[in-house]
Amino acid sequence: MSLEPVGIFTLIVGFACMMAGYRATFIAFSMMTVFGGAAAFLIGSAGIQPGHLFVAFLVLTTVSYREKLAAVFDAMAFPKAAFWLACLIVYGILAGYFAPRLLARTMDIIPLGSTEYPETLGAVPLGPVSSNFTQAVYLIADLVTFVMVVALGSTAAGFRAVCAGVMCFVAANISFGIIDLVSYGTPVQELLVYIRNAPYAFHDEDIVAGVKRVVGSWPEASTFAGVSLGAIGFTGTMWICERHSRINFILFLMSSILVVRSTSSTGLFGLPVCLVLLYLACLLRCGGPSGTKTSAGIVIFAPLAIIITGMAIVMNDTLFRQIYDYFDLLVFSKGTTSSGIERGMWNRYGIANFIDSFGLGVGLGTSRTSSFVVALLSNVGIPGTLFFLLFFFSAIIMPRGQQRNFEADTRLAARVGCVCLLVGAAVSASTVDLGLLFFIMAGLASSVPVDSRRALPVRPLYA
């Protein structure tokens, strides 16, 4: 085991935040999760990311408050969302241990981690995989994160701290995307090696259509784009609801530009879907005495702007051809590329694993896929999928709290952000783990401050 420079930085920040309180700790934790390609610790062929290491500091800071410790136990009670997430993890761990052994060599898999067979990047007979352990650790960290966020969100001050943390994450993600873009080919690029030290395959120098793909602090462009979709959903909804609207509009606009610039098929496919979701949020948020001018303006003028823009593009043959060729390269013809063919093969094996395991799955972290839906079915089968759906309904779909106040608008933004993350994951996710950002926003969507019945003034984050 080796402690990396980014790990030393994480520990220093963690101890400093513990003395500063839970608000500073959570904001720092949110920003640490942006280091998706970094390893704070390297343990053999596995690495612990800074965000997962910082979960320990978040727990120590949160449970030191008696009322938040009580909220932690309350969040785990049946039939609340954390209970179903815990059921998913328990089933996944049990399946991850028994299925590869009981069904060993009865089918082939595309392994997520290392196996007893030489690494061929192809199919191997079913058996235990190193990622059975690492994926269990990641999902346990997701559960702890979700419960800690719900506990923090049980007070108005904690709820606002979580909201600020998500916005800080988006700002950090944008910053690393810009740094990655402008530093390419310069000595500054070499400094990014300290946050790209995880034992993954990095695609930080790929060029598509003559331009460099934007990966930011993540291993590849599709991961950066997928995370940015969640950022677009959250900040776009907050802007629509006119909550810290200037800051969130800038974050929304910059994230959208970087998704397009990333040249990721995940981003180019998911961005229109996320924009449709934001338009639906506008429909929900316009009208009535508490409707916003921003949402009303978007509902009225967005369709007209789209029609005018579309007509201008169609009437300019050169521009239309350039845009069509760009989308044809990255989206329409994706299935015919070597990457598309490989990812299609992953999904075919994943579906076959689901069928051959009689719908029970081959175990958490066993099979690699290219879709979150297929990953659920192939790894944890029907039982795990049902547990996730119960969690999703309980945490994100179920209404709670008052309507059209700051907390309600923030919960709506978190819901839209989670759905946008799922849109990206449904296209390209290779594991059941949706990442810490998803569970931060899911926890925010589930939070209801105990004092939310009182009218609270909206304070700007920079005040």
N, C-alpha and C positions, 0 to 999 in steps of 0.2 A: 504493500500500500504506500502511495506517495501523495504528499500534500502539494498541490499545485499553487502557483502564485495567485491565481484567481480565488483559490480556496483560502489562502491567508487573508486576502482582501475581504472575503465573505465573513470570516471569523471576526476580523477587526470591526467591521460595520455591525455585525450582530451584537457583540458585547457593548458597543457604544449605544446602539438602539435600545438595548435592555435597560440602560440607565435613563434613557430619554422617555420611555413610556411606550404603551401599546400603539399609539397613533403613528409615531415615528417608525416603530418596528414594522407595522403593516405596510406603510408606504415603501420602506426599504425592501421588504419581502416582495412586494408587487414588482418593483424594478429589478430585483434579482432574477425573477422568472423569465426575463427577457434573454438571459444567457442560455439559450437552448442548445448551443453548440459547445458549451464549456463544461469542464469537469473540475469540480473543486477537489475531489479525491479520485485517484485512479487505483482500482482494486483489480489487478489482473487485467482481463479484457473488458471490465465493466468500469463505469464512472458514475460518480454522484454529482449531479448538477448543483450549482450554487443555490437555485431556488429550493430544491429538495433539502439541502443542508440547512437553509434558513428556516425551514418549517419548524425545526427544534427551537429556535429563538422565538418564533411566533407563539408556539405552545407555552413556553416558559413565561412569556410576558402576559399572555391572555389569561391563563388559569391562575395567575397570582391575584386576580380580582375575584372576590367571592361571588358576586352576582353573575360574572361571566362563566365561572366554573359551573354554577347551577344551570346556566343556559346551555352549556355543553352537554350535560346529562339529559336535559330536556330535549335537545335536538336529536339525540339518539333513540328516543322512545318510539315504540310502535304506535301508529303506522307512519311516522314522519319520514321525510326523504332520506335522511342519513341512515335510517334503519334498512331501507331497501338497497342503498349503496353498499352497506356493510354485508348484506346478504349476497350481493353480486360478487364482492371480494372473497367472501368465505367459499362460495361455490367455485369461483375461478381458481382459488388456491388448491382446493381439494381435487378439482378436475385436472389442474396442472401437475399434480403429483401422481394421481392414479391413472389417468387416461393414457399418457405416453407409455406407461409400463404395462397396463392390462391389454392395450391395443397395439403393442409394439410390433412393428413390421407388417401390420395388416393393411397399411395404406402408405402412400407417399405424401410428404408435406414439403412446402417451401419454408424452411426453418427461419424463425425470426432471429435467433441467436446461434451460438456455436453448438455443434453436436459432436458425437463421437466420430463422425465421418469427415473427410477432408472438405474444406470450403470450396464448393464448385459453383456457387450462385444459382444452383438448380435444385431439383427435387431430391430428397433423401428419404429413406424409410422412417416412419414415425418412431420417435424415441424421446427421451428427456432432452431438453434444450436449456441452455444457460439462462435464457430470457424468461423461463418459468419463474425463476427467483426475482429477477430484476423488475419484471412487469408487476409482480405482486407487491414489491416495495413501492413502485410508482403509484399504484392504485391505493395503497394504504396512505401514502402521502396526500393523494387527492382527497380521500375521506377526511383526514385530519384537517386539511385546508378548508374543506367545505364546512366542517363543524366549527372551526375557529372563526370563520367569517360570519356564520350565523350567530355565534356568541358575541362577536364584536358588534354586529348589527342590531343587537338587542337594546342598545342605547343610541340616542340621536347622535352623540359625538362619535361613537364607533362607526355608525352607519355612514357618516360623512367622511370619516377616515378611509373606509373601504372605497367609497366613490372616488375620493382623491387619489387613492392608490391605483385604481384602474386607469384613471386619466394620466397618471405619471408613467404607468406601463406603456400606454399608447405613445406618449411623448418620447420615451426611451427607445421604443421600437422604430419610430420614425427617424430618430437621430442616428441610430446604427445603420438604418437603410441608406440615409444620405451619406454617411461616412464611408460605407462600403462602395457606394456609387462613385463618389468624387475622388476616393483615394486609390482607385484601381490603377495599377501601373506606376505608383509612386512608393517611396520608402515607407509611407504611413501604413500601407497595406500589410507590411511585415509585422507591425505592432498588433494587428488583429489576431495573430497566431496564439496569443495568450487567452483569447476567448473562443478559440477554435481548436481546443486541445482534447476534446472528447473522442473516444474510440469509435467514431462514425466515419462513413464515407462522405467527404465534403465535396460539394460542387460549387465552390466559391469563385471559380475562374471560368465557368461555362459562358460561351457566347452564342447567342441565337439571333438570327437575322441581322448580324453585324453589330449587335450591342451586347454589353455585359449584362447578365442576369443579376438582379438584386437579391441578395440573400441576407443582408443585415448581419445579425448575430446568430443566425440559424444555419443548419447544415446545408440547406438547399433552397432554391427559389420557391418551390411549392409549399414548404413549411412556412416560409416568411409570408407568402401570400395568404395561406390559410389562417394564420394568426391575425394578419391585418384585416381579414374579413370580419372577425369578431370585433376588432377595434372600430371598424367602420359602422357596424351595427350599433355599438354602444354610444359612440360620440355623435353619430348621426341622429339617433333618437333624442339624446340630451339636447342637441341643437334644435331639433324640431319642437321640443317641449320648452325651449328657451330657458334652460338651466345652464348657467355659465356659458351662454350661447357663443360669445366671441371666441373663447378658448376652444370649445368643442367644434365649432365650425372649422377652425384652422386645422385641428387634429383630424377631423373627418376628411377635409379636402386633401391634406398631405398624404393621408393613408390611402385614399382612392387613387391618387396620382402614382404612388409607389407600387400599388397592386398592378396597375396597367403597365408600369415601367419594368416590373419584375419579369415580364415575358413568361409567366407561369400559366399553364392551361387551367390549373386549379383556380387561380385568381380571375382569369378572364371569363371562365364559366360561372364562377360564384358571384362576381361583382354585380352583374345584372339581376341575379336572384335577390341579393341583399338590398339592392336599390328598390326592387319591387316590395320587399318587406318593409322598407322605410316609408314607402308611399302608403302602404296599408296602415302603418303607424300614424301617418299624417291624417288619414281618414278618421282614425279613432280619436285623434287629439284635436281636431278642428271642430268649430261650432260650439255653441253653448256659451255660458258666461265665462268659463275658464279656458276657452279655446285660445290658441296662440296665433299671432299674425303670421309667423313663419310657416306653420302647418297649413293655414288657409291659403297662403300665397303659393306653396308648393302644389297643393291639390288643384289650384286653378291654372297655374302657369306651366307646371312641369310637362303635362301632355302636349301643350302648344309648343314648348321649347324643343321637345323630342321630335315632333312632326317637322318643324322648321329645319332643325339640324339634319334630320334624315333626308329631307328633300334637297338640301344644299349638298350633301354628300353624293346622292344619286345623280344630281345634275352635273357634278364635276367628275368626269370619267376617270381622270388620273388619280384623284384622291380616293374615289371609290375602289379602284383597282388596288391601290396601296393598302387600304384598310382591309379589303377582302383577302389579299394575299397574306397579310399579317395574321388574321384570325384563322385562315385556312392552315397556315403552318403550325399554329400553336393549339388550335381547338378542333377544327373540322377534320383535319388529317392526322390528328394525334394517334388514332388507333393503328395507323399504318407505320408509325415510326418504331425504331427498336425499343425505345422506352415504353411506348404504348403497348406493343406486343408483349413485352416482358410483364408489365403490370396486369394485362389481361390474363396472362398465364397464371399469375399469383391468385387472381380471383377465381379462376376455374378450379385450381387445386383447393382453394378455400371452400368453395361450394361442395366439391367432392368430399372434403373432410367432414363437412357438416352432415352430409347424407350417409357416409360410411360409418360415422360414429353414432348413428341412430338418433341424430338430433341432440345429442348430449354435449358435443364439442370435444376437441382434442386437448383442451387444457389452456388456461390463461398463459399467453406468451409463447405458445408452441408454433402457431402458423402465421406466416407473413402474408398479408393481402394488400390490396390497393383500394380498399373501401372500408369505412368504419362499419357499415352494415354487414358486409361479408366477414369482417374481423369478429364481430359479435357472434355471428352464427357459427363460424368455424371454430372459434376458441372456446366460447362458453355456451354454445348451443341455445336451445329454446329456453331452458331455465334462466340462464344468465341474461338473455335478451329480455325476458319478461321482467326480471329484477331491474334492468336498466330503464325499461319503459315506465315501471312504477315509480322509480326515482325521478325520471324526467317529468312525469305528470305531477308528482307531489312537489317538486322543487320549482318548476318553471311554469307549468300550465295553470296550476291551481291558483285562483285569485286570493289575495289577502290584503288586509289593511284598508285604509281609506282610499278614495279615488281622487286623482288630480291634485295631489299635493306633491311636495318635493320627493318624499319617499316613494310615492306611487309612480312618479315619472322616472325615478332612478331604477325602480324595479322593472318597469317596462323596458328601459334601455338595456338592463342586464338580460332580460328575456330575449330581446331581439339579438343582442350580442351572442348569446348561447346558440340560438338557432342559426345565425350566420356562421359560427364556428362549425356547427354540424353540417352545414352545406358544404364547406370546404373539406371536412373529414369524410363525408359521404363519397367524395370524388377521389381522394388520394391517401387517406389515412391507412397506415399499415398495421396499427395496433388497436387494442381496446382502450388504451389510455388516451384521453382527449386533451391532456395537458392541464397544468395548474390554472391557467387563465380561465378555462371553462368552468372549473369548480369555484373559482373566486366569484365569477359572475353568477353562477348558479346559487351560491350562498347569499350573494347580495339580493338576488331575486326572491329568496326565501325569507329574508330578514324583515322583521317588523319591530321597530323600536318600541319599548314599553310606554314611552311618553309621546308617541306619534299622534295621539289624539289631541294634543295641544297644538295650536298654530305655531309654527316655527318660522322665523324669518330666514330667507335664503341669503347666506353670507357668501361672497365670492371667495374662492380658494386662495386668492392672492392677498386678501385683506389681513 
